[in-house]
Structures are given as C-alpha cells and as structure tokens.
Amino acid sequence: MFHRSVVSISLAIVFSSPALALAQESGQHFWSGDWYLSVGVAGFSAPKFEGSRRYEFRFSPLISAGRQGSAPRFSSRNDNPSFALMDNGAFRAGLVGKFVPSRDEGDGHELKGMKKVKWGAEAGGFVEVYPTDFLRARAEVRQGIRSHDGVVADLAVDAFTDIAPNLQLSGGPRATFATSGYYDAYYGVNAKQSAASGLDQYKPSSGIQSYGAGAALTWKATENLSASSFLEYKRLAGPAADSSLVQQRGSKNQLLIGVSATYRFNFSLQ
C-alpha cells in the first residue's frame, strides 16, 4: 500500500550567514563544496492510522541531502528528510520537510463518519547537537500545510555504538508535541462527526502527543550502501490519548517494526 504510506521529501535549502560570508571571502559560490544525496526505501508494519489498534504493511521512501562533514554522520529513520548547510561539527541545522498523506474512511472502519483529512505537507527547521561522539540529540519543528494548520515538534536522543565491524546498534527516547490545529484534524470530533460516527464529541487542546523509544541495528554493507532493521514503540498521551476516537475505537499503544536500505551518492559542486 505504497499510496497510503507517509512519503517524505526535501522541501527547501537553508542559507547560513557564516557559510555565505566564507564563500564570498574565498571567491566561491555558497554551493561550492562536497555534498551527499542519500536515497532508499523502508518497509514496515505500522498502525493503519495514528491511534488505530489494527496494523498493515507499508513502504516509504527515505531521502536526505546536505553538505558532507569531516566524518560520517549518524542518521535515524525517524529523521524527516532535511537539507542543511550549517554544520560546524558538534552542531547542525537547516530546513526539514515532510509530505503528509490524506486520511479517510478507507483507512479503517473506525473512521466512518469522520471528516477526511486532506493530503498536505509539514515544513520547518531542525537542529542536531552532538555532545559526545556516541550521542546525538535532534529536534524538528514543522508547520502543517493543507492537511492541518497546527505545529508539530519531534524530539529524539540516540546513543550509538559499533558492536562489530560495520554493524551499529542505536536507540533512545522520543517524544512528540503538537498544537490544537494538528489535534483538531486527526483527533477532534465535532457535533456533525459525532452524529455520523457515534463517537463522543471531543475538542482537543495543545500538548504532548506521544512518548516512547526506538532502536535500530544498521549494517554498512559498503562505503555507501547500508541496511537496517528497526523497532519503534510509542504511547499516545495528552490530547491524542484523550480523544474519543482512541478511547472508544483505537489504542494508545503504537508499535512499528521494519527494515530499510539506503544508498549514499557523493558529489562536489564548484
């Protein structure tokens, strides 16, 4: 069900003042230097929709791009594709984008009578911090476009270590927060929807959406080709958990398990 998957794409380029100043002083363009493009695909079992107790198998593309650093960067399948030019080693920042598919009654009989959520996107920024050589913290803040008008923030911390040559184990806690505009689209139930669906009316506010943890085992087959197996668990909380859709027909517990493969292309621009 590829057309039902969450398809993420890189949406924009962020320009950093230090990088532009350095490029002007050296007589180079701001895009001059070494770059990478990573593409791949993930196949996984996940809830039919967020908050559902029923599962289905999905596919999703994996795409990211940016400047090459002095050393290989840790990445997680949770990272939405981003494009960054600001990178000083321990700190990295830029823009991030995510395509959001539509949701309607076809995604589950539990949604009968609920308003269709249009396909759209989320766009915003991300920040990564590497306090040590085995730990990364990443935050994404994205504004909904068309599908919802809320703001979504994802926070994740990952520890990673090589347990064998070319074999890396990683994992850590995750949390998501959102504003009422997001919850209203996916978890709200107005009077009309309540009458059509049989669900209790529910008007959500802002707050935490979920908390949990994830882990991955990544095999670096070649310098540019890697494959991973991953497991993610999150528990819905706050306005999401309080929704009548989840309380009456869904589940607070959400589990995702799957595999992925990516290939990294390296190139230079003058």
VMD Tcl script that draws the C-alpha trace (Angstrom):
set ca {
  {0.00 0.00 0.00}
  {2.61 2.46 -1.18}
  {-0.02 5.17 -1.83}
  {-1.03 5.03 1.83}
  {2.49 5.45 3.15}
  {3.92 8.63 4.59}
  {6.14 9.95 1.78}
  {8.79 12.39 2.93}
  {10.62 14.81 0.62}
  {13.21 17.54 0.99}
  {11.40 20.89 0.65}
  {13.99 23.67 0.79}
  {17.56 24.92 1.29}
  {18.69 26.91 4.30}
  {21.36 29.57 3.83}
  {23.64 30.32 6.76}
  {25.26 33.74 7.07}
  {28.67 32.35 8.18}
  {28.73 29.99 5.18}
  {27.80 32.78 2.76}
  {30.41 35.13 4.22}
  {33.11 32.47 4.00}
  {32.16 31.67 0.40}
  {32.31 35.36 -0.59}
  {35.72 35.84 1.05}
  {37.15 32.82 -0.76}
  {35.62 33.81 -4.09}
  {33.46 30.67 -4.19}
  {29.74 30.23 -4.57}
  {27.68 29.35 -1.49}
  {27.00 25.92 -3.01}
  {30.68 25.12 -3.63}
  {31.98 22.05 -1.82}
  {31.31 18.38 -1.17}
  {27.69 17.18 -0.93}
  {25.76 13.96 -0.49}
  {22.37 12.61 -1.52}
  {21.01 9.58 0.35}
  {18.08 7.65 -1.12}
  {16.41 4.42 -0.05}
  {13.23 2.68 0.99}
  {11.75 1.28 4.20}
  {9.19 -1.48 4.59}
  {7.42 -1.77 7.92}
  {4.37 -2.90 9.87}
  {2.51 0.02 11.47}
  {-0.97 1.03 12.67}
  {-3.42 1.63 9.80}
  {-3.71 5.21 11.04}
  {-2.34 7.05 14.05}
  {-4.26 5.78 17.06}
  {-5.52 2.62 15.39}
  {-5.35 -0.81 17.03}
  {-5.14 -2.56 13.63}
  {-1.93 -2.90 11.60}
  {-0.86 -3.03 7.95}
  {2.40 -3.30 5.98}
  {3.67 -0.13 4.28}
  {6.54 1.20 2.18}
  {8.10 4.64 2.47}
  {10.94 6.38 0.56}
  {13.93 7.69 2.51}
  {15.59 10.84 1.13}
  {18.08 13.28 2.61}
  {20.76 15.65 1.32}
  {23.34 18.08 2.65}
  {26.96 19.05 2.91}
  {29.46 16.36 3.78}
  {31.07 16.77 7.18}
  {34.57 15.81 8.24}
  {33.25 12.45 9.49}
  {30.24 10.20 8.75}
  {27.06 11.44 10.41}
  {24.66 9.32 12.45}
  {21.16 9.23 10.98}
  {17.90 7.67 12.07}
  {14.84 6.55 10.10}
  {12.89 8.95 12.33}
  {14.67 11.88 10.71}
  {12.47 13.55 8.17}
  {14.46 14.43 5.03}
  {16.35 17.64 5.58}
  {18.72 19.91 3.71}
  {21.41 21.56 5.82}
  {24.25 23.93 5.09}
  {25.08 24.89 8.69}
  {27.47 22.33 10.13}
  {30.37 23.04 12.49}
  {30.96 19.52 13.78}
  {29.04 19.44 17.04}
  {26.08 21.43 15.71}
  {24.00 21.08 12.56}
  {20.87 22.96 11.46}
  {18.69 23.56 8.43}
  {15.24 23.09 6.95}
  {13.16 19.95 7.04}
  {10.08 18.81 5.13}
  {7.52 16.06 5.26}
  {4.74 15.03 2.90}
  {1.53 14.05 4.73}
  {-0.94 11.67 3.03}
  {-4.69 12.00 3.24}
  {-6.78 10.06 5.75}
  {-10.36 8.94 5.19}
  {-12.81 6.11 5.88}
  {-10.83 3.87 3.55}
  {-8.05 3.75 6.13}
  {-10.25 1.94 8.64}
  {-13.89 1.35 9.52}
  {-13.17 3.13 12.81}
  {-13.07 6.38 10.81}
  {-16.60 6.05 9.43}
  {-18.38 9.37 9.83}
  {-15.15 11.31 10.42}
  {-14.11 14.20 8.19}
  {-11.48 13.42 5.54}
  {-8.03 14.85 6.25}
  {-6.53 16.21 3.01}
  {-3.05 15.37 1.84}
  {-0.54 18.11 2.55}
  {2.88 18.78 3.99}
  {4.78 19.97 7.02}
  {7.72 22.34 6.65}
  {10.06 23.81 9.21}
  {13.50 23.57 10.70}
  {15.71 21.09 12.51}
  {18.65 21.25 14.91}
  {21.13 18.49 15.76}
  {23.60 18.54 18.63}
  {26.40 16.02 19.21}
  {27.53 16.41 22.85}
  {29.78 13.34 22.52}
  {30.97 11.10 19.69}
  {28.35 8.48 20.58}
  {25.28 10.64 21.32}
  {23.02 12.79 19.15}
  {20.02 14.95 20.06}
  {17.71 16.16 17.29}
  {14.67 18.45 17.28}
  {12.31 19.17 14.40}
  {9.60 21.85 14.42}
  {7.20 21.80 11.45}
  {4.16 23.84 10.40}
  {1.29 21.98 8.81}
  {0.26 22.96 5.28}
  {-3.16 21.99 3.88}
  {-3.61 18.75 5.85}
  {-3.72 20.65 9.15}
  {-2.82 24.11 10.44}
  {-1.01 23.07 13.60}
  {2.65 22.96 14.62}
  {4.35 19.62 15.32}
  {7.62 19.19 17.25}
  {9.60 15.93 17.33}
  {12.38 15.39 19.88}
  {14.77 12.42 19.87}
  {18.00 11.39 21.58}
  {20.04 8.50 20.19}
  {23.09 6.72 21.58}
  {25.01 4.67 19.02}
  {27.94 2.26 19.10}
  {29.65 -0.28 16.85}
  {29.08 -3.78 18.23}
  {31.03 -5.40 15.37}
  {32.86 -4.20 12.26}
  {30.33 -2.39 10.04}
  {27.49 -3.19 12.49}
  {26.00 -0.37 14.58}
  {23.43 -0.52 17.38}
  {21.50 2.66 18.21}
  {18.48 3.75 20.18}
  {16.94 6.18 22.61}
  {13.83 8.08 23.74}
  {11.41 10.02 21.51}
  {8.61 12.49 22.15}
  {6.21 14.49 20.00}
  {4.29 17.67 20.84}
  {1.65 19.47 18.80}
  {-0.77 22.38 18.86}
  {-4.55 22.19 18.71}
  {-4.64 22.68 14.93}
  {-2.98 19.30 14.45}
  {-5.13 17.51 17.02}
  {-8.33 19.01 15.66}
  {-7.65 17.47 12.23}
  {-6.73 13.97 13.43}
  {-8.37 13.55 16.84}
  {-11.16 16.13 17.12}
  {-14.82 15.10 16.87}
  {-17.36 17.87 16.27}
  {-21.15 17.59 16.63}
  {-21.70 16.58 12.99}
  {-18.98 13.94 13.10}
  {-20.27 12.65 16.43}
  {-23.74 12.14 14.99}
  {-22.37 10.37 11.90}
  {-19.77 8.22 13.65}
  {-21.27 7.51 17.06}
  {-18.14 8.85 18.78}
  {-18.38 11.29 21.67}
  {-17.70 14.93 20.82}
  {-14.13 16.00 21.55}
  {-12.41 19.39 21.28}
  {-8.63 18.94 21.79}
  {-6.13 21.47 23.08}
  {-2.35 21.63 22.64}
  {0.19 19.42 24.41}
  {2.24 16.25 24.24}
  {1.17 13.80 21.54}
  {3.27 10.75 22.41}
  {6.37 9.44 24.13}
  {8.35 6.26 23.60}
  {11.62 4.78 22.39}
  {13.21 3.29 19.31}
  {16.15 1.08 18.41}
  {17.91 0.08 15.19}
  {20.60 -2.32 14.04}
  {22.44 -0.99 10.98}
  {24.79 -2.92 8.70}
  {27.14 -0.92 6.49}
  {27.47 -3.28 3.54}
  {29.78 -0.96 1.59}
  {31.08 2.58 1.94}
  {27.80 3.95 0.57}
  {25.25 1.14 0.98}
  {23.62 0.34 4.33}
  {20.68 -1.73 5.59}
  {18.82 -1.56 8.90}
  {16.23 -3.31 10.99}
  {14.31 -1.15 13.45}
  {11.72 -1.22 16.20}
  {9.73 1.76 17.49}
  {7.20 1.96 20.32}
  {5.22 5.00 21.36}
  {2.32 5.59 23.70}
  {-0.20 8.26 22.84}
  {-0.61 10.88 25.55}
  {-2.31 14.20 26.24}
  {-4.92 15.36 23.71}
  {-4.29 12.34 21.45}
  {-4.89 9.78 24.19}
  {-7.97 11.63 25.45}
  {-9.69 11.60 22.04}
  {-12.90 9.57 21.81}
  {-11.52 8.04 18.59}
  {-8.68 6.46 20.57}
  {-10.66 5.80 23.73}
  {-13.60 4.10 22.00}
  {-12.10 2.54 18.88}
  {-8.32 2.72 18.97}
  {-5.28 2.10 21.13}
  {-2.79 4.29 22.97}
  {-0.05 1.76 22.23}
  {1.57 2.12 18.81}
  {4.24 -0.30 17.56}
  {6.30 -0.12 14.37}
  {8.79 -2.73 13.14}
  {10.56 -2.96 9.81}
  {13.66 -2.92 7.62}
  {15.27 -0.34 5.33}
  {18.08 0.11 2.83}
  {19.76 3.33 1.66}
  {22.46 4.31 -0.82}
  {24.55 7.45 -0.49}
  {25.74 9.41 -3.54}
  {28.71 11.73 -3.02}
  {29.40 14.66 -5.35}
  {31.07 18.05 -5.49}
  {29.87 21.42 -6.75}
  {32.11 24.24 -7.93}
}
mol new
graphics top color blue
foreach p $ca { graphics top sphere $p radius 0.5 }
foreach p [lrange $ca 0 end-1] q [lrange $ca 1 end] { graphics top cylinder $p $q radius 0.2 }
display resetview
